[in-house]
Amino acid sequence: MVVSLGAWRCPGQDMRNWKPGDIFEVACPHCGEKVEFFKDEVKLRCPHCQQTVPNPRLDLGCAAWCAYGSKCLEGYGQNPGQEGPPKTSEPDG
């Protein structure tokens, strides 16, 4: 998800500024198959077993100091500086 605030784009979520490690694979805790994450994805469904897999390396830390942090996190249901992973309304299956 890239947050666009008018003509300005969040530099932390702009993939042009990402490092190679910001896209990574983890083993599904349910079946062991690989699931590919982008650093800002909260959770995904495993393409093999269809179970929900949380992103173990979710990185939204820039929102704590960025002037637009509150706007960026609106979709995640979290405020800058709030501890814990962002909350989502997607049901587990």
GUPA-77705 format. One record per residue (C-alpha): residue number from 1; z, y, x. Coordinates in steps of 0.02 Angstrom, whole numbers. Example, Ala and Ser with C-alpha at 12.3 -4.5 7.8 and 13.67 -1.06 7.14 Angstrom:
REM residues 2
> 1|390|-225|615;
> 2|357|-53|684;
This chain:
REM residues 93
> 1|0|0|0;
> 2|-50|168|73;
> 3|34|319|-5;
> 4|-82|467|-23;
> 5|-5|636|-59;
> 6|-157|743|-95;
> 7|-269|752|58;
> 8|-125|700|171;
> 9|-92|516|209;
> 10|73|445|266;
> 11|50|410|453;
> 12|172|264|448;
> 13|69|173|318;
> 14|-102|225|385;
> 15|-168|65|463;
> 16|-258|165|598;
> 17|-86|197|674;
> 18|-24|17|663;
> 19|6|-96|813;
> 20|-60|-275|825;
> 21|112|-346|779;
> 22|114|-251|613;
> 23|7|-391|537;
> 24|88|-560|563;
> 25|108|-736|495;
> 26|267|-824|442;
> 27|298|-1001|385;
> 28|330|-1016|198;
> 29|513|-1067|177;
> 30|461|-1181|33;
> 31|315|-1280|105;
> 32|293|-1226|286;
> 33|115|-1160|267;
> 34|70|-993|348;
> 35|78|-832|247;
> 36|1|-673|320;
> 37|99|-511|295;
> 38|65|-329|328;
> 39|222|-238|386;
> 40|240|-140|223;
> 41|221|-285|101;
> 42|384|-327|14;
> 43|341|-505|-36;
> 44|191|-616|-67;
> 45|150|-780|-153;
> 46|115|-925|-37;
> 47|-69|-973|-60;
> 48|-21|-1156|-42;
> 49|133|-1182|-153;
> 50|129|-1018|-254;
> 51|313|-982|-219;
> 52|372|-805|-180;
> 53|399|-770|6;
> 54|496|-613|58;
> 55|434|-515|208;
> 56|562|-548|346;
> 57|500|-399|448;
> 58|476|-267|312;
> 59|464|-99|401;
> 60|487|58|298;
> 61|609|139|421;
> 62|509|300|435;
> 63|560|343|256;
> 64|737|380|314;
> 65|682|533|414;
> 66|512|581|340;
> 67|504|731|223;
> 68|396|626|105;
> 69|507|470|115;
> 70|569|482|-64;
> 71|391|496|-129;
> 72|334|346|-27;
> 73|477|236|-87;
> 74|458|275|-273;
> 75|351|120|-294;
> 76|480|14|-206;
> 77|629|73|-311;
> 78|729|127|-158;
> 79|789|290|-82;
> 80|781|331|104;
> 81|935|274|196;
> 82|979|145|63;
> 83|1024|-20|144;
> 84|937|-183|106;
> 85|758|-228|64;
> 86|664|-130|-68;
> 87|686|-195|-245;
> 88|536|-255|-343;
> 89|510|-301|-523;
> 90|391|-446|-484;
> 91|464|-606|-558;
> 92|493|-754|-444;
> 93|398|-909|-491;
